[in-house]
Structure formats: structure tokens, C-alpha cells
């Protein structure tokens, strides 16, 4: 990209680096903001740096977005690795500004190395004090915080790049991915079929709906809507074994757990689902940016912390009104009560009805 054209932004920026290395859900939440930034400033080239395994989340990117996946555990480790990454990026892309959407040790090192080169930066404000007030055990302040996507937009605003909303899903609103992309998983949807994605696990126990209750949800949905096919999403180990058991039990269902198809393939399939059942997890965010109605179950965490799915309807959020919630931003703290009643108290029939209502809706675009 020629460096002579500086129209369209007051800062005269040409090549803007962005970084967010983890977690999957947080990277997925950058997509609506980063794509909107690219379309708001078509004269700027944006270079997004993330983990190599997450680069495929950026499906159908704007022409002025370059996504670079790096391995920060082997190729760019420690201070020397970050210094080398900063040097390589600035040399190849002539970086003239850095938007730090992570604010962790690795990205702080990038900011330092680039500051030495005279490259300025802006950084996300995580709002830790307010999050603590929302999640502490006593004297809880239960009020909604700004969303993580709003925090990302703030970082661009600090850079002098206020972002207009120009994102309508990875596949363009009601557009659909090419079924050939996920042909290794399943053939295209048959007339009358209903496809339901199920992602019943999360990184922490405080966000996982009990498996026996989720299995009952599937039974109720299948009994009411026999043409339903379930697609199960999860990781390896015990998750993989459980999901395969469910896939074997419910006719026509498929487990993707442990198959390692990659985000581009799984997102293409998710885009064809009629609805998705998730926890407060990465799959909630992946489904939302793929423009799928997403029913999410929340336990120890709470949408007030700012991690609701992109354009997710409040009516599609299922949670218990227990006064001890939320007890954690990420669901990683032990339950104060010791019984995780915030999840157990959510009846299977309540979840199943939400799913069935989605499948029976007359205006379902699928």
C-alpha cells in the first residue's frame, strides 16, 4: 500500500497494527469491531495479529484487513520473541500505530518496543474495578457494564479512529456459506430438516450446564421436532466421549468434538444452523458472528459483565435469578455454595422450550 495517500483519517495513519492473542471468544468478539473499522477507514491497512489457531475466525475479511497468525509459545517466546515479532511487523508492514485489544504482558512488550521506534499506541481499558464490584460476594453492585466490543471501540477511538458499525455477520446478514466448505461433515440440509448446534461445555465448571440436564433437553427437542439433527461442538477427552455418545443416540446427529476441522469449516456449518445452544463460551460468540440465533445458558457469570453475544436477544439468554450471581467474570472461581445451583436450578423444559420455539417459528430464514 502506497504511503502517499492519507485521506480519510485525521491522524494520517496508513498501517495500523492490532493485537488480540486469546481467548477464542474474545478474539471472536473483535470481529464486528475490526471489520467495521476496516470499512470505516478503507484507506488504512489494518494488520491483525493473533494466535495461529485463531486466524481462521476472520472469514470473508475486508480487503484492507491482513490477519497474521503467530505461535507465541514456540516461535515468539519471551521478551526476545516479542521484540522480534515487533521488528518483523514494523519492517514488513511499516506500522505507524498500534491498537492493543488485549493489554497483557505480550502486547505490553509490543507497545514498548514500538514506542522506542516512535510508534504510538492505544489500549483497551478492561474495567476491572467495576467488574470486581459486580462479582464480589458482598455489597455487590448489580448493574450492566459496557460490552467488550464497546471496550474495543474505545481503543480505536483513543487512536483517533471512531468506528461506525459496518458489520452484518461473516456471511452478510442472511447470506449463507457454501455447503461445500463443510461437505466433510455433512451433506446440505434436506427440506424439512432442522439443524441445532449444541455446545454444552466451557472452560470452567461455573459455566457448564449439567450434562444429564442437557441430555434431557435434547430428548424433549427431538420428541417435539423429530426432524431435528444435532451437531455437537466441543473439545477432546471426556467432552469428546460424551458428545459422541449423544451423537450415537440421536439419529442423524454428528459430533465435531476432537475432529479439528478448523474455524473456517465449523463457522460455515454453524451458519446453516437453525439455532445454537451454548454456555457463556466461545461457541456463543462464534455462532453470533455467523448470524445464528443463539440460546445461551449462564451460571456463575452474567451478561452484565459485558460478554453477551453479538446482537444476541435478551430473550435468548437463560439464567437463574440467584442473588449470589455473578460470582465470577470468567466462571473460574469455586462456587460459594458448593453446589452450582445457579446452573442446576435451570429446568431442562425451560431450555427445550426456547429451542422448540426457534424451530417452530414461521419466519425462520432456513
C-alpha positions in Angstrom: 0.0 0.0 0.0 1.4 3.4 -1.0 2.2 5.7 1.8 1.3 8.9 -0.1 -2.4 8.6 0.4 -3.5 9.8 3.8 -7.1 10.7 3.1 -10.0 9.7 5.4 -8.4 9.9 8.9 -7.2 12.9 10.9 -4.1 11.1 12.2 -2.7 10.4 8.8 -2.4 6.7 9.6 -1.7 4.2 6.8 -0.8 0.9 8.5 -2.4 0.1 11.9 -1.4 -3.0 13.8 -4.0 -4.6 16.1 -3.4 -7.5 18.5 -5.5 -9.9 20.5 -3.9 -13.3 21.2 -6.6 -15.0 23.3 -9.1 -16.3 24.3 -11.2 -17.7 21.4 -14.4 -15.9 22.5 -12.5 -12.6 23.0 -10.9 -12.9 19.5 -14.3 -13.6 18.0 -15.7 -10.5 19.7 -13.1 -8.4 17.9 -14.6 -9.3 14.5 -17.6 -6.9 14.4 -15.4 -4.1 15.6 -12.3 -4.8 13.4 -14.4 -5.4 10.2 -16.3 -2.1 11.0 -13.0 -0.2 11.4 -11.8 -1.5 8.1 -14.9 -0.4 6.3 -15.0 3.0 8.2 -11.4 3.7 7.1 -10.8 2.0 3.7 -7.6 3.9 3.1 -5.9 2.3 6.2 -4.4 -1.1 6.1 -5.1 -3.0 9.4 -2.8 -5.8 10.4 -4.4 -8.0 13.0 -2.1 -10.3 15.0 -3.4 -13.3 16.9 -2.6 -16.9 17.6 -2.1 -19.0 14.6 -5.0 -21.3 15.5 -7.4 -18.4 15.6 -6.6 -16.7 12.3 -9.3 -18.7 10.5 -12.0 -17.0 12.6 -11.7 -14.0 10.3 -13.9 -15.3 7.5 -14.6 -13.1 4.4 -12.4 -10.2 5.7 -12.5 -6.7 4.2 -9.9 -6.1 1.5 -7.8 -3.8 3.8 -7.5 -6.4 6.6 -4.5 -8.6 6.9 -4.7 -11.3 9.6 -1.5 -12.8 10.8 -1.4 -15.9 12.9 1.7 -16.5 15.0 2.8 -19.1 17.5 3.7 -17.2 20.7 4.6 -20.4 22.5 7.3 -21.6 20.2 8.2 -19.1 17.5 7.9 -15.8 19.5 8.5 -16.7 23.2 9.6 -14.3 25.9 11.0 -10.8 25.6 13.2 -11.7 22.7 10.4 -13.3 20.8 8.1 -10.3 21.2 10.9 -7.9 20.2 11.5 -10.0 17.0 7.8 -10.0 16.2 7.6 -6.2 16.6 10.6 -5.8 14.4 9.3 -8.1 11.7 5.9 -6.5 11.6 7.2 -2.9 11.5 9.7 -3.8 8.8 7.3 -5.6 6.6 4.2 -3.5 7.1 5.6 -0.1 8.0 3.4 0.1 11.2 2.6 3.6 12.2 0.2 2.9 15.1 -0.8 0.1 17.4 -4.2 -0.7 18.8 -3.8 -3.1 21.7 -7.0 -5.0 22.3 -5.5 -7.4 24.9 -3.4 -5.4 27.4 -1.4 -8.4 28.7 2.4 -8.8 29.1 3.0 -9.8 25.4 1.1 -6.9 24.0 2.7 -4.5 26.5 6.1 -5.6 25.3 4.9 -4.8 21.7 3.9 -1.4 22.8 7.3 -0.8 24.5 9.3 -1.9 21.5 7.2 0.1 19.1 7.3 3.2 21.4 11.1 3.1 21.1 10.6 3.3 17.3 8.3 6.3 17.8 5.1 4.3 17.1 2.3 5.4 19.3 -0.5 3.1 20.6 -3.8 3.0 22.3 -5.0 0.2 24.6 -8.2 -1.4 25.8 -9.5 -0.4 29.3 -10.7 -3.6 30.9 -12.8 -2.1 33.7 -11.5 -4.4 36.4 -12.7 -2.3 39.3 -16.3 -2.3 38.1 -16.2 -6.0 37.3 -15.0 -6.7 40.8 -17.9 -4.6 42.2 -20.2 -6.7 40.1 -18.9 -10.1 41.1 -17.8 -9.7 44.7 -19.5 -11.8 47.3 -20.8 -9.0 49.5 -22.0 -5.4 48.7 -22.5 -6.5 45.0 -23.2 -3.7 42.6 -25.5 -5.4 40.1 -25.6 -3.1 37.1 -24.7 -3.7 33.4 -21.2 -2.7 32.3 -20.3 -1.7 28.8 -19.7 -4.6 26.4 -16.3 -6.0 25.5 -17.0 -4.8 21.9 -17.6 -1.3 23.2 -14.2 -1.5 25.0 -12.6 -2.5 21.7 -14.3 0.5 20.0 -13.0 2.8 22.8 -9.4 1.7 22.0 -9.9 2.7 18.3 -11.5 6.0 19.5 -8.4 6.7 21.6 -6.4 6.2 18.4 -8.4 9.0 16.7 -10.4 6.4 14.7 -14.0 6.4 15.9 -15.7 3.3 14.4 -19.0 3.3 12.6 -21.0 0.0 12.7 -20.4 -1.8 9.3 -20.8 -5.5 10.2 -23.7 -7.7 9.4 -22.3 -11.1 10.0 -19.5 -13.1 8.5 -21.7 -14.1 5.6 -23.6 -10.8 5.0 -26.7 -10.8 7.1 -28.9 -13.7 5.9 -26.3 -14.8 3.4 -25.2 -18.4 3.6 -21.8 -20.1 3.4 -21.1 -22.6 0.6 -22.1 -26.1 1.8 -19.1 -27.5 0.0 -17.0 -26.0 2.8 -18.4 -28.4 5.3 -19.0 -31.3 3.0 -16.6 -33.5 5.0 -19.1 -33.2 8.0 -22.5 -33.5 6.3 -24.4 -33.0 3.1 -26.5 -29.9 2.7 -29.7 -29.6 4.7 -32.7 -31.6 3.4 -36.1 -29.9 3.1 -37.9 -30.1 6.4 -34.8 -30.7 8.4 -33.9 -28.6 11.4 -30.3 -28.2 12.4 -29.5 -27.4 16.1 -25.9 -26.8 17.3 -25.1 -27.9 20.8 -22.0 -26.7 22.7 -22.6 -27.8 26.2 -19.1 -27.3 27.7 -17.0 -24.4 28.6 -13.5 -23.7 30.1 -14.7 -23.6 33.7 -17.2 -25.6 35.8 -19.1 -22.4 36.7 -20.3 -22.1 33.1 -21.3 -25.7 32.3 -24.9 -26.8 32.4 -25.2 -30.3 34.0 -24.8 -32.9 31.2 -27.8 -35.0 32.4 -30.0 -32.0 32.2 -28.7 -31.1 28.8 -29.3 -34.6 27.6 -32.9 -34.2 28.8 -33.1 -31.0 26.7 -32.1 -33.0 23.6 -34.7 -35.6 24.4 -37.5 -33.0 24.7 -36.5 -31.3 21.5 -36.2 -34.5 19.5 -39.6 -35.7 20.8 -41.3 -32.4 19.7 -39.3 -31.9 16.5 -38.4 -35.4 15.1 -36.7 -33.9 12.0 -34.0 -32.3 14.2 -30.4 -33.1 13.7 -28.0 -32.2 16.4 -24.4 -31.0 15.7 -22.2 -31.2 18.8 -19.3 -28.9 19.4 -16.6 -29.4 22.0 -13.0 -30.4 22.8 -11.3 -33.7 23.4 -11.2 -36.1 26.4 -14.3 -36.5 28.4 -16.1 -33.9 26.3 -15.5 -35.9 23.1 -16.7 -39.2 24.7 -19.9 -37.6 26.0 -20.7 -35.8 22.7 -20.1 -39.0 20.7 -22.5 -40.9 22.9 -25.1 -38.3 22.3 -24.5 -38.4 18.5 -24.9 -42.1 18.5 -28.1 -41.9 20.5 -29.9 -39.3 18.5 -30.4 -40.4 14.9 -28.7 -38.2 12.2 -26.6 -36.3 14.7 -22.9 -35.5 14.3 -20.2 -34.8 16.9 -17.4 -32.4 15.8 -15.5 -32.8 19.1 -11.9 -33.6 18.6 -12.2 -33.6 14.8 -10.2 -30.4 14.3 -11.9 -29.2 11.1 -10.9 -25.7 11.9 -12.8 -22.5 12.5 -13.5 -21.7 8.8 -15.2 -25.1 8.3 -17.1 -25.1 11.6 -18.3 -21.5 11.1 -19.6 -22.4 7.6 -21.6 -25.2 9.2 -22.8 -23.1 12.1 -24.1 -20.5 9.6 -26.6 -23.1 8.3 -28.0 -24.0 11.8 -31.5 -23.0 12.8 -30.3 -22.3 16.3 -27.4 -22.9 18.6 -27.4 -23.9 22.3 -24.3 -22.7 24.2 -23.0 -21.7 27.5 -21.3 -18.4 28.1 -18.5 -19.6 25.9 -16.5 -19.2 22.8 -19.1 -21.0 20.7 -21.7 -18.4 21.7 -19.6 -15.7 20.1 -18.8 -17.8 17.1 -22.4 -18.6 16.5 -23.4 -14.9 16.9 -21.0 -13.6 14.3 -22.2 -16.4 12.0 -25.7 -14.8 12.3 -27.3 -17.8 14.0 -30.0 -17.3 16.7 -28.1 -18.3 19.8 -29.6 -19.6 23.1 -27.1 -19.2 25.9 -27.2 -20.6 29.4 -25.4 -18.6 32.1 -24.4 -19.8 35.6 -21.6 -18.2 37.6 -21.2 -15.5 35.1 -23.6 -12.8 33.9 -24.3 -10.8 30.7 -23.9 -7.7 32.8 -20.1 -8.3 32.7 -20.2 -7.3 29.0 -19.7 -10.6 27.2 -23.1 -11.2 25.6 -23.0 -12.5 22.0 -23.1 -10.0 19.1 -26.7 -8.9 18.6 -27.9 -11.7 20.9 -31.5 -11.1 22.0 -32.0 -10.8 25.8 -34.9 -13.2 25.4 -32.4 -15.9 24.3 -30.4 -15.6 27.5 -31.3 -18.2 30.2 -30.2 -17.6 33.7 -31.3 -18.1 37.3 -32.2 -15.0 39.4 -30.0 -16.1 42.3 -28.7 -13.1 44.3 -25.1 -14.6 44.5 -24.7 -14.2 40.7 -22.4 -13.3 39.2 -19.6 -14.6 41.4 -17.0 -14.5 38.7 -16.3 -12.7 35.4 -15.0 -15.8 33.7 -16.6 -18.6 35.8 -13.3 -19.8 37.1 -13.9 -19.3 40.8 -15.3 -22.0 43.1 -19.0 -21.8 43.9 -19.6 -20.1 47.3 -22.4 -22.5 48.0 -20.6 -25.5 46.7 -23.5 -26.8 44.6 -23.6 -24.7 41.4 -27.3 -24.3 41.9 -27.2 -21.3 39.5 -27.0 -23.9 36.8 -28.8 -26.9 38.3 -31.9 -24.7 39.0 -32.5 -24.1 35.3 -35.0 -26.7 34.2 -34.5 -28.7 31.1 -38.0 -28.0 29.9 -37.2 -24.2 30.0 -34.2 -24.6 27.7 -36.0 -27.1 25.4 -39.0 -24.7 25.0 -36.6 -21.9 23.9 -35.2 -24.3 21.2 -38.5 -25.6 20.1 -39.9 -22.1 19.7 -37.0 -21.2 17.5 -37.5 -24.3 15.3 -41.3 -23.8 15.1 -41.1 -20.1 14.2 -42.7 -19.3 10.9 -40.1 -16.6 10.0 -37.1 -18.9 10.3 -34.9 -17.9 7.3 -33.7 -21.5 6.8 
